[in-house]
Amino acid sequence: MANRKRRGELAIERALKASADRRDPSHAALEVLALNIAHVLDAAVAADDRYAVAQLTPRMIDLLERLKLTPDTKTATDGLGDLLSALSGPPV
């Protein structure tokens, strides 16, 4: 599982790609961090590590807000619906 991308990480990639034309270049480090947290969050979900999921979820939400990828912060259609649907489903 170490190198296999799962649902959350793939959804973050899609959301970032969809919003690429509106992204601030200074957010590159936040984007990398969001992808890394998504990868670890996917692993925690797969391992049923509820403590890790509980610890990582607020950090991920903060990053999504900073990247303007939440319903309250998005400015246009950017794949957020796909991201939220993917994260709310059962683990793959």
N, CA and C atoms as an extended XYZ file, in Angstrom:
276
Properties=species:S:1:pos:R:3:atomname:S:1:resname:S:1:resid:I:1 pbc="F F F"
N         0.818       -1.187        0.000 N   MET     1
C         0.000        0.000        0.000 CA  MET     1
C         0.860        1.249        0.000 C   MET     1
N         2.112        1.159        0.332 N   ALA     2
C         2.970        2.334        0.499 CA  ALA     2
C         2.973        3.252       -0.718 C   ALA     2
N         3.023        2.695       -1.913 N   ASN     3
C         3.090        3.527       -3.108 CA  ASN     3
C         1.782        3.561       -3.885 C   ASN     3
N         0.776        2.861       -3.416 N   ARG     4
C        -0.497        2.808       -4.121 CA  ARG     4
C        -1.375        3.984       -3.696 C   ARG     4
N        -1.821        4.735       -4.661 N   LYS     5
C        -2.706        5.859       -4.362 CA  LYS     5
C        -4.113        5.317       -4.146 C   LYS     5
N        -4.749        5.857       -3.139 N   ARG     6
C        -6.122        5.454       -2.832 CA  ARG     6
C        -7.066        6.616       -3.073 C   ARG     6
N        -8.289        6.412       -2.699 N   ARG     7
C        -9.362        7.311       -3.032 CA  ARG     7
C        -9.164        8.765       -2.611 C   ARG     7
N        -8.788        9.009       -1.391 N   GLY     8
C        -8.620       10.386       -0.928 CA  GLY     8
C        -7.522       11.121       -1.660 C   GLY     8
N        -6.386       10.452       -1.817 N   GLU     9
C        -5.259       11.076       -2.518 CA  GLU     9
C        -5.616       11.361       -3.974 C   GLU     9
N        -6.281       10.414       -4.625 N   LEU    10
C        -6.683       10.621       -6.016 CA  LEU    10
C        -7.695       11.763       -6.128 C   LEU    10
N        -8.594       11.848       -5.158 N   ALA    11
C        -9.587       12.921       -5.175 CA  ALA    11
C        -8.933       14.288       -4.983 C   ALA    11
N        -7.964       14.358       -4.090 N   ILE    12
C        -7.231       15.624       -3.891 CA  ILE    12
C        -6.516       16.008       -5.185 C   ILE    12
N        -5.873       15.042       -5.820 N   GLU    13
C        -5.198       15.327       -7.091 CA  GLU    13
C        -6.178       15.875       -8.116 C   GLU    13
N        -7.368       15.254       -8.226 N   ARG    14
C        -8.371       15.725       -9.190 CA  ARG    14
C        -8.837       17.139       -8.860 C   ARG    14
N        -9.083       17.411       -7.580 N   ALA    15
C        -9.545       18.745       -7.185 CA  ALA    15
C        -8.477       19.804       -7.474 C   ALA    15
N        -7.233       19.467       -7.187 N   LEU    16
C        -6.146       20.424       -7.472 CA  LEU    16
C        -5.996       20.648       -8.966 C   LEU    16
N        -6.097       19.578       -9.726 N   LYS    17
C        -5.969       19.703      -11.184 CA  LYS    17
C        -7.114       20.537      -11.754 C   LYS    17
N        -8.322       20.318      -11.244 N   ALA    18
C        -9.478       21.061      -11.729 CA  ALA    18
C        -9.382       22.547      -11.414 C   ALA    18
N        -8.709       22.890      -10.332 N   SER    19
C        -8.599       24.297       -9.955 CA  SER    19
C        -7.258       24.898      -10.344 C   SER    19
N        -6.504       24.209      -11.175 N   ALA    20
C        -5.142       24.635      -11.522 CA  ALA    20
C        -5.093       26.058      -12.078 C   ALA    20
N        -6.072       26.451      -12.873 N   ASP    21
C        -6.026       27.784      -13.480 CA  ASP    21
C        -6.298       28.894      -12.474 C   ASP    21
N        -6.874       28.574      -11.324 N   ARG    22
C        -7.178       29.598      -10.315 CA  ARG    22
C        -6.252       29.535       -9.113 C   ARG    22
N        -5.339       28.581       -9.082 N   ARG    23
C        -4.474       28.403       -7.911 CA  ARG    23
C        -3.406       29.470       -7.816 C   ARG    23
N        -3.098       29.795       -6.603 N   ASP    24
C        -2.030       30.728       -6.299 CA  ASP    24
C        -0.719       29.932       -6.295 C   ASP    24
N         0.281       30.317       -7.086 N   PRO    25
C         1.538       29.565       -7.120 CA  PRO    25
C         2.219       29.454       -5.752 C   PRO    25
N         1.922       30.377       -4.863 N   SER    26
C         2.535       30.316       -3.542 CA  SER    26
C         1.956       29.183       -2.685 C   SER    26
N         0.921       28.523       -3.159 N   HIS    27
C         0.300       27.422       -2.433 CA  HIS    27
C         0.927       26.068       -2.741 C   HIS    27
N         1.984       26.034       -3.496 N   ALA    28
C         2.585       24.753       -3.908 CA  ALA    28
C         2.924       23.870       -2.707 C   ALA    28
N         3.482       24.440       -1.673 N   ALA    29
C         3.839       23.647       -0.495 CA  ALA    29
C         2.586       23.108        0.200 C   ALA    29
N         1.523       23.913        0.255 N   LEU    30
C         0.275       23.445        0.847 CA  LEU    30
C        -0.323       22.299        0.038 C   LEU    30
N        -0.193       22.364       -1.275 N   GLU    31
C        -0.707       21.307       -2.137 CA  GLU    31
C         0.032       19.993       -1.878 C   GLU    31
N         1.342       20.079       -1.758 N   VAL    32
C         2.134       18.878       -1.468 CA  VAL    32
C         1.751       18.314       -0.108 C   VAL    32
N         1.591       19.189        0.866 N   LEU    33
C         1.197       18.748        2.202 CA  LEU    33
C        -0.189       18.096        2.173 C   LEU    33
N        -1.122       18.673        1.434 N   ALA    34
C        -2.465       18.088        1.325 CA  ALA    34
C        -2.403       16.695        0.699 C   ALA    34
N        -1.585       16.525       -0.327 N   LEU    35
C        -1.433       15.207       -0.953 CA  LEU    35
C        -0.810       14.209        0.009 C   LEU    35
N         0.177       14.655        0.780 N   ASN    36
C         0.819       13.762        1.754 CA  ASN    36
C        -0.154       13.362        2.860 C   ASN    36
N        -0.907       14.323        3.364 N   ILE    37
C        -1.876       14.001        4.408 CA  ILE    37
C        -2.958       13.078        3.855 C   ILE    37
N        -3.384       13.318        2.628 N   ALA    38
C        -4.389       12.436        2.016 CA  ALA    38
C        -3.865       11.004        1.925 C   ALA    38
N        -2.614       10.856        1.561 N   HIS    39
C        -2.002        9.522        1.463 CA  HIS    39
C        -2.016        8.828        2.830 C   HIS    39
N        -1.595        9.540        3.861 N   VAL    40
C        -1.556        8.976        5.209 CA  VAL    40
C        -2.975        8.729        5.724 C   VAL    40
N        -3.889        9.631        5.412 N   LEU    41
C        -5.275        9.464        5.824 CA  LEU    41
C        -5.890        8.230        5.174 C   LEU    41
N        -5.605        8.024        3.902 N   ASP    42
C        -6.073        6.810        3.221 CA  ASP    42
C        -5.551        5.561        3.912 C   ASP    42
N        -4.281        5.567        4.278 N   ALA    43
C        -3.694        4.415        4.964 CA  ALA    43
C        -4.350        4.207        6.328 C   ALA    43
N        -4.637        5.290        7.030 N   ALA    44
C        -5.275        5.185        8.340 CA  ALA    44
C        -6.689        4.618        8.210 C   ALA    44
N        -7.411        5.046        7.188 N   VAL    45
C        -8.756        4.515        6.953 CA  VAL    45
C        -8.673        3.024        6.641 C   VAL    45
N        -7.746        2.651        5.776 N   ALA    46
C        -7.586        1.244        5.406 CA  ALA    46
C        -7.219        0.377        6.617 C   ALA    46
N        -6.465        0.947        7.543 N   ALA    47
C        -6.041        0.216        8.736 CA  ALA    47
C        -7.062        0.333        9.879 C   ALA    47
N        -8.165        1.038        9.627 N   ASP    48
C        -9.185        1.290       10.641 CA  ASP    48
C        -8.587        1.948       11.883 C   ASP    48
N        -7.643        2.856       11.642 N   ASP    49
C        -6.998        3.609       12.731 CA  ASP    49
C        -7.805        4.884       12.960 C   ASP    49
N        -8.833        4.780       13.759 N   ARG    50
C        -9.762        5.885       13.964 CA  ARG    50
C        -9.113        7.073       14.661 C   ARG    50
N        -8.151        6.811       15.513 N   TYR    51
C        -7.457        7.905       16.187 CA  TYR    51
C        -6.700        8.761       15.159 C   TYR    51
N        -5.963        8.113       14.276 N   ALA    52
C        -5.224        8.859       13.248 CA  ALA    52
C        -6.178        9.623       12.341 C   ALA    52
N        -7.286        8.997       11.965 N   VAL    53
C        -8.270        9.685       11.120 CA  VAL    53
C        -8.802       10.922       11.837 C   VAL    53
N        -9.116       10.779       13.111 N   ALA    54
C        -9.630       11.910       13.887 CA  ALA    54
C        -8.597       13.029       14.009 C   ALA    54
N        -7.332       12.678       14.105 N   GLN    55
C        -6.274       13.678       14.222 CA  GLN    55
C        -5.993       14.370       12.886 C   GLN    55
N        -6.073       13.635       11.790 N   LEU    56
C        -5.719       14.180       10.480 CA  LEU    56
C        -6.851       14.959        9.812 C   LEU    56
N        -8.081       14.594       10.101 N   THR    57
C        -9.211       15.224        9.407 CA  THR    57
C        -9.262       16.739        9.595 C   THR    57
N        -9.131       17.283       10.804 N   PRO    58
C        -9.160       18.752       10.932 CA  PRO    58
C        -8.008       19.431       10.186 C   PRO    58
N        -6.865       18.786       10.157 N   ARG    59
C        -5.722       19.360        9.423 CA  ARG    59
C        -6.008       19.386        7.925 C   ARG    59
N        -6.635       18.315        7.432 N   MET    60
C        -6.973       18.267        6.012 CA  MET    60
C        -8.017       19.326        5.681 C   MET    60
N        -9.013       19.478        6.521 N   ILE    61
C       -10.035       20.496        6.273 CA  ILE    61
C        -9.407       21.893        6.252 C   ILE    61
N        -8.489       22.157        7.166 N   ASP    62
C        -7.799       23.446        7.179 CA  ASP    62
C        -7.044       23.672        5.869 C   ASP    62
N        -6.339       22.662        5.414 N   LEU    63
C        -5.604       22.794        4.153 CA  LEU    63
C        -6.553       23.017        2.981 C   LEU    63
N        -7.661       22.283        2.944 N   LEU    64
C        -8.629       22.466        1.864 CA  LEU    64
C        -9.200       23.880        1.874 C   LEU    64
N        -9.434       24.425        3.060 N   GLU    65
C        -9.918       25.801        3.156 CA  GLU    65
C        -8.867       26.787        2.656 C   GLU    65
N        -7.628       26.576        3.049 N   ARG    66
C        -6.550       27.475        2.600 CA  ARG    66
C        -6.360       27.417        1.087 C   ARG    66
N        -6.610       26.234        0.517 N   LEU    67
C        -6.480       26.053       -0.934 CA  LEU    67
C        -7.763       26.418       -1.676 C   LEU    67
N        -8.779       26.880       -0.911 N   LYS    68
C       -10.075       27.270       -1.487 CA  LYS    68
C       -10.746       26.106       -2.203 C   LYS    68
N       -10.752       24.965       -1.533 N   LEU    69
C       -11.360       23.765       -2.090 CA  LEU    69
C       -12.499       23.235       -1.216 C   LEU    69
N       -13.129       24.121       -0.447 N   THR    70
C       -14.287       23.722        0.357 CA  THR    70
C       -15.513       24.455       -0.171 C   THR    70
N       -16.711       23.982        0.150 N   PRO    71
C       -17.910       24.674       -0.338 CA  PRO    71
C       -17.950       26.151        0.059 C   PRO    71
N       -17.447       26.480        1.241 N   ASP    72
C       -17.461       27.871        1.693 CA  ASP    72
C       -16.399       28.736        1.016 C   ASP    72
N       -15.343       28.123        0.497 N   THR    73
C       -14.232       28.908       -0.042 CA  THR    73
C       -14.055       28.782       -1.545 C   THR    73
N       -14.706       27.821       -2.170 N   LYS    74
C       -14.494       27.661       -3.611 CA  LYS    74
C       -15.112       28.818       -4.370 C   LYS    74
N       -14.521       29.126       -5.510 N   THR    75
C       -15.002       30.254       -6.299 CA  THR    75
C       -15.744       29.817       -7.545 C   THR    75
N       -15.593       28.567       -7.944 N   ALA    76
C       -16.271       28.045       -9.130 CA  ALA    76
C       -16.226       26.530       -9.060 C   ALA    76
N       -16.841       25.873      -10.034 N   THR    77
C       -16.808       24.416      -10.070 CA  THR    77
C       -15.364       23.963      -10.192 C   THR    77
N       -14.910       23.158       -9.247 N   ASP    78
C       -13.506       22.772       -9.232 CA  ASP    78
C       -13.278       21.316       -8.844 C   ASP    78
N       -14.304       20.486       -8.930 N   GLY    79
C       -14.129       19.090       -8.584 CA  GLY    79
C       -14.331       18.797       -7.114 C   GLY    79
N       -14.754       19.792       -6.348 N   LEU    80
C       -14.915       19.570       -4.912 CA  LEU    80
C       -15.992       18.531       -4.634 C   LEU    80
N       -17.051       18.539       -5.401 N   GLY    81
C       -18.097       17.540       -5.203 CA  GLY    81
C       -17.559       16.136       -5.335 C   GLY    81
N       -16.701       15.918       -6.335 N   ASP    82
C       -16.073       14.608       -6.504 CA  ASP    82
C       -15.194       14.266       -5.314 C   ASP    82
N       -14.449       15.244       -4.835 N   LEU    83
C       -13.571       15.029       -3.683 CA  LEU    83
C       -14.376       14.627       -2.459 C   LEU    83
N       -15.413       15.382       -2.150 N   LEU    84
C       -16.211       15.088       -0.967 CA  LEU    84
C       -16.930       13.750       -1.099 C   LEU    84
N       -17.396       13.429       -2.289 N   SER    85
C       -18.041       12.132       -2.502 CA  SER    85
C       -17.047       10.994       -2.294 C   SER    85
N       -15.853       11.165       -2.803 N   ALA    86
C       -14.836       10.126       -2.668 CA  ALA    86
C       -14.425        9.934       -1.222 C   ALA    86
N       -14.302       11.017       -0.483 N   LEU    87
C       -13.883       10.911        0.915 CA  LEU    87
C       -14.985       10.386        1.828 C   LEU    87
N       -16.233       10.530        1.408 N   SER    88
C       -17.331       10.097        2.276 CA  SER    88
C       -17.719        8.647        2.069 C   SER    88
N       -17.208        8.008        1.022 N   GLY    89
C       -17.534        6.612        0.751 CA  GLY    89
C       -16.674        5.649        1.519 C   GLY    89
N       -16.981        4.378        1.379 N   PRO    90
C       -16.154        3.370        2.070 CA  PRO    90
C       -14.758        3.300        1.472 C   PRO    90
N       -13.779        2.842        2.237 N   PRO    91
C       -12.402        2.752        1.717 CA  PRO    91
C       -12.320        1.740        0.594 C   PRO    91
N       -11.410        2.014       -0.320 N   VAL    92
C       -11.201        1.115       -1.460 CA  VAL    92
C       -10.164        0.097       -1.106 C   VAL    92
